[in-house]
């Protein structure tokens, strides 16, 4: 059977091995396992292996951050020899959230993700996905990072470093915003929670806590003080016996646990995210499950966000891509000063060469990250849509190909498969 | 929904987790319980064309779950005479019934002697244990 290991697992930038060929899956799996065991932060391998011939059209190792080791492993030992070499971080053990025992007891499939051992699914990604679209699901997202900044000058400091306009929110409100570099590239996307005039909590991607903290050096990394549960779906708030408006938050008791209740999420559904003390997380989790909310893993979180076209940092956006290219100009206040704003103003004026588009497959096929688009550019995220039952994806294409209805051709392992650019989001609940 | 783990006695197995049901000079092919469990819920079956030749140990198609893609490795050489169109439409049939409704293709054998090289259920189960 297995001839390819596609994603084990590409959520965020942990490990992606993309190997094409016939006989190399076991070896590829061992490379991944070894890399993970040794603490690899990112690993991308591309090659083609056949019995008498080994092509390596592209072979890229991409291990970020501070690294001090090397891994070298043969992927293939037939008539040819394809090897993968990369640097790895010092040996590290995967971190576990306060809910790890709960996940294990539920029989979750656990995978390494951004340095954490996280549940990718409990029963089935498709079933968990549908639960969130039709009733309610709960995700352990305690791996996400929290940076805090309070005190005189906090507002001004963040206003000059984050892309969105913090003057547009007051205490108790939240905002989607970007941390950009000097070139306008996206260091991270995050939610800023304004607790007071000069009091902010930032919730950032797990894989980016270090670069974010480096760029926002006055903030304090308080990630270890927080557990975070996302309860999402049309019945989520009702099941919890609470209510919260989108992009607002407050401190409150939910199911007898003191929480920061926020009207935010990553699924496109109503619901909330509950921040609490790590000690309280297991009892909150239990109480939520008792209300009939379905435990959901990172697999469903990824397909849910893809259907509604929320970008995933490390896939669809990165330090090499700007908000203008990614269609996130709405989260950039170009009339204020912040890191990289000049580059963004220039690019907006001139127009970007490439744009991030959403597309659906016109043929039976599932697009995957890294596949080439014949018109130029490549797929940055792809999956089957559990709701639409067709292949869907996000990818960068030349700007002149970005209009809805533009036909695209995706190279699905050597077969050209027709796709069509669509308006975002790909999935929208039918108005009742 | 998912089937119970089993490796029927009347089938022959290939170490890449494929099975074959031999009936005279034809064979029905599919993937084992272990394979479907490792992949998760299948969402796509890319079949070969009817009339295509398949060679032992070579890929004859692909199956995909939400998160993984896998080549289908043929346990035997032959020519494709039928593709299970029901699985093309509903790939999850492979998870529900990997040895029954979840069969993938039927082939006529061009090298019937290859059958002797396949594993019986005991040998295949031993291979799984040794992994």
HADDOCK unambig.tbl for C-alpha pairs under 7 A between the chains (distance, minus, plus):
assign (segid A and resid 1 and name CA) (segid B and resid 16 and name CA) 4.49 0.50 0.50
assign (segid A and resid 1 and name CA) (segid B and resid 17 and name CA) 5.45 0.50 0.50
assign (segid A and resid 1 and name CA) (segid B and resid 18 and name CA) 6.37 0.50 0.50
assign (segid A and resid 1 and name CA) (segid B and resid 70 and name CA) 6.28 0.50 0.50
assign (segid A and resid 1 and name CA) (segid B and resid 71 and name CA) 5.56 0.50 0.50
assign (segid A and resid 1 and name CA) (segid B and resid 72 and name CA) 4.96 0.50 0.50
assign (segid A and resid 1 and name CA) (segid B and resid 73 and name CA) 5.21 0.50 0.50
assign (segid A and resid 2 and name CA) (segid B and resid 16 and name CA) 6.92 0.50 0.50
assign (segid A and resid 2 and name CA) (segid B and resid 70 and name CA) 4.64 0.50 0.50
assign (segid A and resid 2 and name CA) (segid B and resid 71 and name CA) 5.44 0.50 0.50
assign (segid A and resid 3 and name CA) (segid B and resid 70 and name CA) 5.49 0.50 0.50
assign (segid A and resid 3 and name CA) (segid B and resid 71 and name CA) 4.91 0.50 0.50
assign (segid A and resid 4 and name CA) (segid B and resid 69 and name CA) 6.22 0.50 0.50
assign (segid A and resid 4 and name CA) (segid B and resid 70 and name CA) 5.55 0.50 0.50
assign (segid A and resid 4 and name CA) (segid B and resid 71 and name CA) 6.83 0.50 0.50
assign (segid A and resid 5 and name CA) (segid B and resid 68 and name CA) 6.57 0.50 0.50
assign (segid A and resid 5 and name CA) (segid B and resid 69 and name CA) 6.68 0.50 0.50
assign (segid A and resid 6 and name CA) (segid B and resid 68 and name CA) 5.47 0.50 0.50
assign (segid A and resid 6 and name CA) (segid B and resid 69 and name CA) 6.12 0.50 0.50
assign (segid A and resid 7 and name CA) (segid B and resid 67 and name CA) 6.26 0.50 0.50
assign (segid A and resid 7 and name CA) (segid B and resid 68 and name CA) 6.21 0.50 0.50
assign (segid A and resid 124 and name CA) (segid B and resid 41 and name CA) 6.64 0.50 0.50
assign (segid A and resid 383 and name CA) (segid B and resid 66 and name CA) 6.19 0.50 0.50
assign (segid A and resid 384 and name CA) (segid B and resid 66 and name CA) 6.17 0.50 0.50
